[in-house]
Amino acid sequence: MATRGGFSSRLGFIAAAAGSAVGLGNIWGFPFEVGQGGGAAFVVIYLLFCFLLCFPVMATEIAIGRKTERNPVGAFTALGYKNWSWVGKMGIVAGILILSFYNVIAGWAFGYIVEMASGNFGIAEQFGEYTKNVIKVGGYGLIFMLSTTLVVKRGISGGIEKAAKLLMPTLIIMILGMVIYSLTLPNAMDGLKFYLVPDFSKLNGSVIYNAMGQAFFSLSLGMGALITYGSYVNRKENIVSAAALITLADVGIAFIAGMMIFPLIGFMSGGTMEGAAGGPGLIFVTLPQIFGTIGGSLGAIVGTSFFVLLCFAALTSTVSLLEVPVTYAVDELKIRRGRAVWLMAGIIFLVGIPSLLGFGYSEFFSTAFKTFKPGGFDTDFLSFIASIANDTILPLGGCMIAFFAAHVWKKHNLNEELAQGAPGYMGSFVQKYLNFSVSYLAPVILGVLFILTVLSKFFNINIIS
Ligand code: PHE
């Protein structure tokens, strides 16, 4: 396996894995989910779920990867369970699907750097026109995919690790700068109150459901992204503490992103917090309006910085999404890495085209797809693919990975791998709680999540409300 390469340092691995986790999910998804889920009550559920359930699943994925030094498909085979490799295959498909639409959104964000830098805040009102201009936004998407490709092409330590070590600290500094700025605006405190003071009367089944799905997606779990990254981790590393740090970093950055966005909404709304529940349009419509209200060159600087940081966050996630099918192609299909990278990136870009067309350009791809949303079935292609990949495959994959590790591969093997590089692990409280979570909590809760999704999104049977 000497030629396979790998992360050169513990910090490099943690930066790359945290980079995978921190993405559009944190800075775009988390705030809008909090806004729709009624604020802080959502945050509490999200945090519980991250630590009780996601952290153990993450450690398990990394352990399976490191033990086998394989992609998600080969990993099951290498452990002697070829009949489980379908779980890995499902993960590869999810990786391809997620990247296909993730890149579309990243492309929009990339284009917004240009719009903000040129002071075009009016883009907020023309977002529909913007997404309809498929040549333009498709071009931005192509540039984004090329950037992802160029990083992945340079390999694990020379590409992914290097990029993460550069981008992650920059991202953190930029977000903190933005937080400080937004806290100085009038009515910032109303935003913070909305964000941080829980109102548990707003909790209902669908808030809990959304918080769980959001946490799982945000931590890049359920599709083998961390099996893949784990396969490049040194045997001396402490997986348990690394997983804890990655979870903390992801949760921390999502949390700080909220500290940046809700004060801005407080400012814009004059304290009423109207617009906080703006949904997916929050970042592309509401925020540019706010930057426009700030106005002039300061507005342009703040707006440009925001979209630059969003793109940095997205890039460290897209490279991890691309690495999954690439590692698979190299390990299993014996394709040379350089070729595999271009091949997969090309396929994924093509798969993403209907998602690109589904925002006004093509009537068919904008409305003809069936997933549940309140009040009707019709939706755009991107939301349809997200329903399949994020909401269906990830919980199912996570459920299967946890069940497999605890009950098929067996806990003692999992523990043995986790103990490598973690001297105090065996017999510790963390071990007991991780074992309990992976054996029972994760398979059951993720299994329920999967079933609820299938019923709601594909049959419109809504048990929770
Ligand atoms: N976690 C990333 C985000 O929050 C998305 C992602 C999901 C990346 C699954 C890799 C695998 O944006």
Residues whose N, C-alpha, C, O or C-beta is under 5 A from the ligand:
A	BS01	LIG	S20 A21 V22 G23 L24 G25 N26 F217 S218 L219 S220 L221 A225 S317 S320 L321
